């Protein structure tokens, strides 16, 4: 049974932990609370069962050495199944104190079918179904996507700190599923700053080793995005992982992980998956083989390139053309690298995407872009021209787009530049590019991260979809694939963000959101205040559609009088693309047809899109 949830995340600017846990109240702050949305059949029997379940959980945790508790009550209607878990570095009193805070937090939820709450020191979950409770093989991350929560202060020695944290977390990740209690606490000293980094990982105790390993792998991948920030944690319904320069357990509470690192290392594919930041062993070996060839032969000629049709540029040529990758030539920056403008042979401008292999996900991004777009040719898709490497640095050479990204024209420094003809051409071009990926290329490719900042414009304001680092193949005979979430919240379809169900209709949903941004000039995460309260762009657009006030959505910088019918039609197409269930969304080829028929288009009846509560950071 899959439960709908409303998620509230509370983030702190810093983790204020003391040097010991003797009075550990700072770890008892709620960092995520999720309340179910389906009402209980009988509130009286529900609360009676819930209270009994909570009393039993508290009683179990009050015993010395007990960090994990389960309880259930099924009297009358509305069964309640509950789990609670404390971190193993806590005393009994500290564990119970954290549990009591968790109980207070879930009391804010109404009489609904379930809830879960995370604190640094403990975790509480209850539901009216028992799959997660009784079956240790159940994948635990149901209903809420795994979440990484990072600090806001960078290390003073990022290069050595990155290595220290990577080695620490890799060891913790490998050891945790092999311990008897699925819990590890470990430390490692940063050689440059002499600072000690603390880390723990913990799986729910009633799961299996394989499920724990998969959950910890995902947690590691998410937590890696926090580096080089000095602290971070990642939340999943099946596990928890955290690191910090500030101690949050005592030095004598660490786990000796050495025996677990040597145990069965040759037969643990999960370890390979985790360390490679989610890449399968096959693609990891393929990528490493490529990097080895590039490193050994940095000036190999084009004809000898293992990537047919792509030029192997000399690293020194790209370094010179970007003035040693200076800030003056930088035109973009992302999580795993930077993009620079380079002029080659004094005439040809290209974009050079510089990735750092030391970041686990940069390996995946490089491998993905090489394999997915090396043979893609379409006027609305960014073309990969070649590659280069130098040690740990990997370079992709791409078309240079002089106008930059679409978001700069919608709410950035170039706002007000785009007229309606420009905007329609951009919408139409994005749609045609997605048709090529989904239906015209020899394999189906799902981009997974369609957003305004990943749409670049040429001199004629024609769009090109860029950044294929998260793209995935989808077998043609499958309606969807199941995978962990990777993308940008606000643009992501609910079935993917919540349950990991990936299909080409995820791109269709993201396209609909981008279209609403193009028409309104608003970010999808901007808040609008109306009679419904504070709403995000999609809900705001739907409310205006229901009231027949489409035109109130239009960007105030756009002269729309002559194109009213066209714009209203395209707003309706955008809303159609965001419909749930997935089957009610059109294919992108159907979208292109709708865009081509003019104002005569009339959409089929629509229902209100499924909305996801966007995570808010409270500073």
C-alpha positions in Angstrom: 0.0 0.0 0.0 1.4 3.4 -1.0 0.6 6.3 1.3 0.3 9.9 0.2 2.2 12.3 2.4 2.6 15.9 3.2 6.2 16.7 4.0 7.5 19.5 6.2 11.3 19.9 6.5 12.9 22.1 9.1 16.5 22.9 8.6 18.9 24.6 10.9 21.7 26.9 9.9 24.2 25.0 12.0 24.3 21.8 14.1 25.0 23.1 17.6 26.4 20.1 19.2 28.6 20.1 22.3 31.6 18.0 22.8 29.7 15.2 24.5 26.2 13.9 24.7 25.7 14.4 28.4 22.9 16.9 27.7 22.1 16.2 24.1 19.0 18.4 23.5 20.4 19.9 20.3 20.0 16.5 18.6 16.3 16.5 19.5 15.2 19.1 17.0 12.7 17.9 14.3 14.3 17.9 10.9 11.6 16.3 8.9 7.9 15.5 9.7 5.7 13.7 7.2 1.9 13.3 7.8 -0.2 11.0 5.8 -3.1 12.4 3.8 -5.7 9.7 4.0 -8.1 10.0 7.0 -8.7 7.3 9.6 -12.0 5.4 9.4 -12.7 6.1 13.0 -10.7 8.8 14.8 -11.5 7.4 18.3 -10.3 3.8 17.6 -7.4 5.2 15.6 -6.1 7.4 18.5 -6.7 4.6 21.0 -4.6 2.2 18.9 -2.0 4.9 18.3 -1.6 5.8 22.0 -1.2 2.1 22.9 1.4 1.6 20.2 3.4 4.7 21.4 3.2 3.5 25.0 4.6 0.1 24.1 7.4 1.7 22.0 8.4 4.0 24.9 8.4 1.1 27.3 10.7 -0.9 25.1 13.1 2.0 24.6 13.3 2.5 28.4 15.3 -0.7 28.7 19.1 -0.5 28.8 20.7 -1.4 25.5 17.4 -1.2 23.5 17.6 1.2 20.5 15.0 -0.3 18.2 11.3 -1.0 19.1 8.3 -2.3 17.3 4.6 -2.4 18.4 1.2 -2.9 16.9 -2.4 -2.5 17.9 -5.4 -3.7 15.8 -8.4 -3.4 18.1 -11.6 -2.4 16.3 -10.7 -0.4 13.2 -7.6 1.5 12.0 -4.7 -0.8 12.9 -1.5 1.0 13.9 1.9 -0.4 13.3 4.8 1.5 14.8 8.7 1.6 14.7 11.0 3.7 16.7 14.8 3.9 16.7 17.5 5.8 18.6 21.1 6.3 17.7 23.3 3.9 19.6 25.5 6.6 21.1 22.6 7.7 23.4 21.9 6.7 27.0 18.5 5.4 27.9 17.3 8.7 29.2 18.6 10.5 26.1 16.8 8.0 23.9 13.5 8.3 25.7 13.8 12.1 25.7 14.2 12.2 21.9 11.3 9.7 21.5 9.1 12.0 23.6 10.0 15.0 21.3 9.2 12.8 18.2 5.8 11.9 19.8 5.0 15.6 20.4 5.8 16.3 16.7 3.5 13.7 15.3 0.7 14.9 17.5 0.4 17.9 15.2 -0.8 15.5 12.4 -4.5 14.9 12.3 -6.2 11.5 12.4 -4.5 10.2 9.2 -3.2 6.9 8.1 0.4 7.4 9.2 3.3 9.7 9.9 7.1 9.7 10.3 9.4 12.1 12.0 13.2 12.4 12.0 15.5 13.9 14.6 19.2 13.6 14.7 19.0 11.4 17.7 16.0 9.3 16.8 13.2 8.3 14.4 9.5 7.4 14.8 7.1 6.0 12.2 3.6 4.6 12.3 1.2 3.4 9.5 -2.1 1.6 9.2 -0.4 -1.1 7.0 2.2 -3.6 8.0 4.4 -4.1 4.9 7.2 -2.0 6.3 6.7 -3.5 9.8 6.7 -7.2 9.2 8.6 -7.8 6.0 12.4 -7.2 6.3 12.7 -7.3 2.4 10.4 -4.3 2.0 12.2 -1.3 0.4 11.7 1.3 3.0 11.8 4.6 1.0 8.1 4.6 0.2 6.1 7.8 0.1 8.9 10.3 0.6 12.1 10.7 -1.5 15.4 10.3 0.3 16.7 13.7 1.4 20.2 15.2 1.8 20.5 18.1 4.3 23.7 20.0 4.1 25.4 22.5 6.4 26.3 26.0 5.2 30.0 26.3 6.0 32.7 25.1 3.8 35.9 23.4 5.0 39.0 25.7 5.2 41.0 22.9 3.5 38.5 21.5 0.9 40.9 19.3 -1.0 42.1 17.2 2.0 38.7 17.5 3.7 37.0 16.0 0.6 39.4 13.0 0.7 39.0 12.6 4.4 35.2 12.6 4.3 35.0 10.3 1.2 37.3 7.7 2.9 35.3 8.0 6.2 31.9 7.6 4.6 33.1 4.9 2.2 34.2 2.8 5.2 31.0 3.5 7.1 28.9 2.6 4.1 30.7 -0.7 3.6 30.7 -1.7 7.3 27.2 -0.8 8.4 25.2 -3.6 6.6 27.6 -6.2 7.9 27.3 -5.3 11.6 24.8 -7.2 13.8 22.9 -4.1 14.7 23.2 -2.3 11.3 25.0 0.6 13.1 28.5 2.2 12.7 30.1 5.2 14.3 33.5 6.2 13.1 36.0 9.1 12.9 38.9 10.2 10.7 41.4 13.0 11.2 41.9 15.6 8.5 45.7 15.7 8.0 45.8 19.4 6.9 43.6 21.0 9.6 44.1 18.3 12.4 40.3 18.4 12.7 38.4 15.2 13.4 35.4 14.3 11.3 32.7 12.2 12.9 30.2 10.0 11.0 27.5 7.4 11.7 25.2 5.3 9.7 22.2 3.2 10.9 19.6 1.0 9.2 16.3 0.0 10.7 16.9 -3.2 12.6 14.2 -5.3 11.1 15.4 -5.0 7.5 17.7 -7.4 5.6 21.4 -6.9 4.8 20.7 -6.4 1.1 18.0 -3.8 1.7 20.2 -2.0 4.3 23.1 -2.0 1.8 21.0 -0.5 -0.9 19.6 2.1 1.4 23.1 3.1 2.7 24.4 3.3 -0.9 21.7 5.8 -1.7 22.4 7.7 1.5 26.1 7.9 0.6 25.3 9.1 -2.9 23.0 11.9 -1.5 25.4 12.8 1.3 28.3 13.1 -1.2 26.6 16.2 -2.6 27.2 18.1 0.7 31.0 17.8 0.5 33.1 20.1 1.0 30.6 21.5 3.5 31.7 20.6 7.0 28.5 18.8 7.9 25.5 17.0 6.4 23.0 14.2 6.9 20.7 12.2 4.7 17.3 11.0 5.6 15.6 7.8 4.3 12.8 5.8 5.8 15.1 2.8 6.0 18.4 4.4 7.1 20.2 7.5 8.3 23.7 8.7 7.6 25.5 11.8 8.9 29.0 13.4 9.1 30.2 16.5 10.9 33.4 18.2 12.0 31.6 18.9 15.3 31.6 15.9 17.6 28.2 14.4 18.3 29.3 11.2 20.0 32.2 10.4 22.3 35.6 9.1 21.1 35.1 5.9 23.0 31.8 5.2 21.2 33.3 4.4 17.8 33.0 1.0 16.0 36.0 -1.0 14.9 35.1 -1.3 11.2 38.3 -3.0 10.0 36.9 -6.6 10.3 33.8 -5.6 8.3 35.8 -3.9 5.5 37.7 -7.2 4.8 34.6 -9.4 5.1 33.5 -10.8 1.7 34.7 -7.8 -0.2 35.0 -9.7 -3.5 31.3 -10.7 -3.4 29.6 -7.4 -2.5 28.3 -5.7 -5.6 26.5 -3.2 -3.4 29.9 -1.8 -2.3 30.9 -1.2 -5.9 27.6 0.5 -6.5 28.0 2.8 -3.5 31.5 3.9 -4.1 30.9 4.7 -7.7 28.0 7.0 -6.7 25.3 4.9 -8.0 26.8 3.8 -11.3 26.6 0.1 -12.1 29.8 -1.9 -12.0 29.7 -2.3 -15.8 29.7 1.4 -16.5 32.2 2.0 -13.8 34.7 -0.3 -15.4 33.9 1.2 -18.8 34.5 4.7 -17.5 37.7 3.8 -15.7 39.0 2.1 -18.8 38.4 5.3 -20.8 40.0 7.5 -18.2 43.0 5.2 -18.1 43.5 5.5 -21.9 43.1 9.2 -21.8 45.6 9.6 -18.9 48.2 7.4 -20.6 47.7 9.0 -24.0 46.6 12.6 -23.5 47.5 13.6 -27.1 45.9 10.6 -28.9 44.7 11.7 -32.4 41.0 11.8 -33.4 41.1 8.7 -35.6 42.2 6.6 -32.6 39.5 7.9 -30.4 37.4 5.2 -28.8 34.4 7.6 -29.2 33.6 7.6 -32.9 32.8 11.0 -34.4 34.1 12.9 -31.4 37.4 14.9 -31.4 39.9 14.3 -28.7 41.1 17.9 -28.0 44.5 18.6 -26.5 44.1 19.6 -22.9 46.8 22.3 -23.3 44.8 23.9 -26.2 41.6 24.1 -24.1 43.6 25.4 -21.1 45.1 28.1 -23.3 41.8 29.1 -24.9 40.2 29.6 -21.5 43.3 31.4 -20.1 43.8 28.5 -17.7 40.1 28.3 -16.9 40.0 31.8 -15.5 36.9 33.3 -13.9 36.7 35.8 -16.7 35.9 33.0 -19.2 33.5 31.1 -16.9 29.9 31.1 -18.2 28.4 28.6 -15.8 28.9 26.6 -12.6 27.2 23.5 -11.2 27.6 21.0 -8.5 30.3 19.0 -10.1 32.2 21.4 -12.4 32.2 24.6 -14.3 31.6 25.7 -17.9 34.0 28.0 -19.8 33.9 29.8 -23.1 36.9 29.0 -25.3 37.8 30.3 -28.7 39.8 27.8 -30.8 41.9 28.6 -33.9 41.0 32.3 -33.2 37.5 31.8 -34.6 35.5 28.9 -33.3 33.8 29.5 -30.0 33.0 26.3 -27.9 31.8 25.6 -24.4 34.2 23.6 -22.2 32.5 21.7 -19.4 35.1 20.9 -16.7 34.3 18.1 -14.3 36.2 16.9 -11.3 36.5 13.1 -11.0 37.1 13.3 -7.3 33.4 14.0 -6.9 31.6 10.6 -7.2 28.7 11.9 -9.2 30.9 13.7 -11.6 32.1 10.3 -12.8 28.5 9.3 -13.5 27.8 12.6 -15.2 30.8 12.3 -17.5 30.1 8.7 -18.4 26.4 9.5 -19.0 27.0 12.5 -21.2 29.6 10.7 -23.3 27.5 7.6 -23.8 24.1 9.3 -24.3 24.8 12.3 -26.5 27.9 11.3 -28.5 25.6 10.2 -31.3 22.6 12.4 -30.8 22.1 15.0 -33.6 19.1 17.3 -33.5 18.8 21.1 -33.8 17.1 21.3 -30.4 19.6 19.2 -28.5 23.1 20.3 -27.4 25.7 18.7 -29.5 28.8 17.1 -28.0 31.9 18.0 -30.1 34.6 16.2 -28.2 36.5 15.6 -25.0 39.8 15.8 -23.2 41.3 14.9 -19.9 44.2 15.7 -17.6 44.6 13.6 -14.5 41.5 13.9 -12.5 40.0 16.6 -14.7 37.6 15.6 -17.4 36.5 18.0 -20.1 33.5 17.9 -22.4 33.6 20.2 -25.4 30.1 21.3 -26.5 28.4 23.8 -28.8 28.7 27.4 -27.5 25.3 29.1 -27.1 25.9 32.9 -27.1 22.6 33.8 -25.5 23.0 31.7 -22.4 20.3 29.9 -20.6 16.5 30.4 -20.8 16.1 31.3 -17.1 18.2 34.5 -17.6 15.5 35.8 -19.9 12.6 34.8 -17.7 13.7 36.2 -14.3 17.4 37.0 -14.7 19.2 40.1 -16.0 17.8 39.7 -19.5 14.1 39.7 -18.4 11.8 41.4 -20.8 13.8 40.6 -23.9 11.6 37.7 -25.2 8.5 38.6 -27.2 5.7 36.1 -27.8 7.2 34.7 -31.0 10.5 34.0 -29.2 8.6 32.2 -26.4 6.5 30.1 -28.7 9.6 29.1 -30.7 11.3 28.1 -27.5 8.4 26.0 -26.3 8.0 24.4 -29.7 11.7 23.6 -30.0 11.9 22.0 -26.5 9.0 19.8 -27.4 10.6 18.7 -30.7 13.9 18.0 -28.9 12.1 15.7 -26.4 10.3 13.9 -29.2 13.7 13.1 -30.7 14.9 11.7 -27.4 11.7 9.7 -26.6 10.6 8.5 -30.0 13.0 9.2 -32.9 16.4 8.1 -31.5 17.3 4.4 -31.8 16.8 4.0 -28.0 14.4 5.9 -25.7 16.2 8.5 -23.5 14.6 10.1 -20.5 16.4 13.4 -19.7 15.2 13.5 -16.0 16.2 17.2 -15.5 14.3 19.4 -17.9 14.3 22.9 -16.4 14.7 26.5 -17.6 18.4 26.6 -16.7 19.1 23.5 -18.8 17.6 25.1 -22.0 20.2 27.2 -23.9 19.5 29.7 -26.7 21.3 30.4 -29.9 21.5 33.8 -31.7 18.1 33.2 -33.2 16.6 32.3 -29.8 16.2 28.7 -30.9 16.4 26.4 -27.9 18.8 23.5 -27.2 18.3 21.1 -24.4 21.5 20.7 -22.4 23.1 18.8 -19.5 22.5 15.1 -20.0 24.3 14.1 -16.8 21.2 12.5 -15.2 19.7 11.0 -18.4 18.7 7.4 -18.5 17.8 4.8 -21.1 14.3 3.3 -20.9 13.7 -0.1 -22.4 11.1 0.3 -25.2 9.0 -2.6 -23.9 8.7 -1.2 -20.3 6.2 1.4 -19.2 8.6 2.7 -16.6 11.8 1.9 -14.7 12.2 2.1 -10.9 15.2 4.1 -9.8 16.2 6.5 -7.0 15.2 10.1 -7.4 17.7 12.4 -9.2 16.5 15.8 -10.6 15.3 19.1 -9.4 12.3 19.5 -7.1 9.6 21.7 -8.4 10.1 20.4 -12.0 9.8 16.7 -11.1 6.7 14.6 -11.6 5.1 13.3 -8.4 5.3 9.6 -9.2 9.0 10.0 -9.7 9.9 12.2 -6.8 7.8 10.1 -4.4 8.0 6.5 -5.7 11.0 6.5 -8.1 8.9 5.6 -11.1 10.7 6.9 -14.1 9.2 7.1 -17.7 9.3 9.6 -20.6 6.2 11.1 -19.0 8.4 12.5 -16.3 10.0 14.7 -19.0 6.5 15.6 -20.2 5.6 16.9 -16.7 8.8 18.9 -16.5 8.1 20.4 -19.9 4.7 21.5 -18.7 6.3 23.3 -15.7 8.9 25.0 -18.0 6.1 26.2 -20.3 4.3 27.8 -17.3 7.6 29.5 -16.4 8.0 30.8 -20.0 4.5 32.2 -20.1 4.5 33.7 -16.5 8.1 34.8 -16.1 8.0 33.1 -12.7 10.1 30.4 -11.1 8.1 27.2 -10.4 9.1 27.7 -6.7 7.9 31.3 -6.5 5.0 31.8 -4.1 1.8 33.5 -5.2 -0.7 34.8 -2.7 -4.4 34.4 -3.7 -7.7 33.3 -2.2 -6.3 29.8 -1.8 -3.4 31.1 0.3 0.3 30.9 -0.6 0.6 28.7 -3.7 3.4 27.7 -6.1 3.3 28.3 -9.8 1.5 25.1 -10.9 -1.3 25.4 -8.3 -1.6 29.1 -9.0 -1.9 28.4 -12.8 -4.6 25.7 -12.1 -6.6 28.0 -10.0 -6.6 30.7 -12.7 -7.6 28.1 -15.3 -10.5 26.9 -13.2 -11.7 30.5 -12.9 -11.2 31.3 -16.6 -8.6 33.8 -15.8 -5.7 32.4 -17.8 -4.5 35.8 -18.9 -3.7 36.8 -15.3 -0.8 34.3 -15.4 1.0 36.1 -18.3 4.4 37.8 -17.7 3.8 41.5 -17.2 6.7 42.3 -19.5 5.0 40.5 -22.4 2.7 42.3 -24.8 0.0 39.6 -25.2 -3.0 41.3 -26.6 -2.6 40.0 -30.1 -1.9 36.4 -29.0 -4.5 35.9 -26.3 -6.1 32.7 -27.8 -2.7 31.2 -28.5 -1.4 31.8 -25.0 -4.6 30.4 -23.4 -4.3 27.3 -25.5 -0.6 26.7 -24.5 -1.4 27.2 -20.8 -4.0 24.4 -21.1 -1.4 22.2 -22.9 1.1 22.8 -20.1 -1.6 21.9 -17.5 -2.4 18.8 -19.5 1.3 17.8 -19.4 1.2 17.9 -15.6 -1.9 15.7 -15.1 -2.0 12.6 -13.0 -2.3 9.6 -13.5 0.7 9.3 -15.8 -1.5 7.8 -18.6 -3.5 11.1 -18.8 -0.4 13.0 -19.9 0.2 13.3 -23.7 3.3 12.0 -25.4 5.7 14.7 -26.6 4.7 13.9 -30.2 1.1 14.6 -29.3 2.2 17.9 -27.7 4.0 18.9 -30.9 0.7 18.2 -32.8 -1.3 20.2 -30.3 1.1 23.2 -30.6 0.9 22.9 -34.4 -2.9 23.1 -34.8 -3.3 26.7 -33.5 -6.2 28.1 -31.4 -8.5 25.4 -32.7 -7.0 23.0 -30.1 -9.4 22.0 -27.4 -8.0 20.0 -24.5 -9.8 17.0 -23.0 -11.3 17.4 -19.5 -8.6 17.8 -16.9 -8.3 17.3 -13.2 -6.3 19.2 -10.7 -2.6 18.1 -10.9 -1.1 16.2 -8.0 1.0 18.7 -6.0 4.1 18.0 -4.0 4.9 20.1 -1.0 8.2 21.8 -2.0 10.8 21.6 0.7 11.4 24.9 2.4 14.6 25.9 4.1 13.8 27.9 7.2 16.9 30.0 8.1 
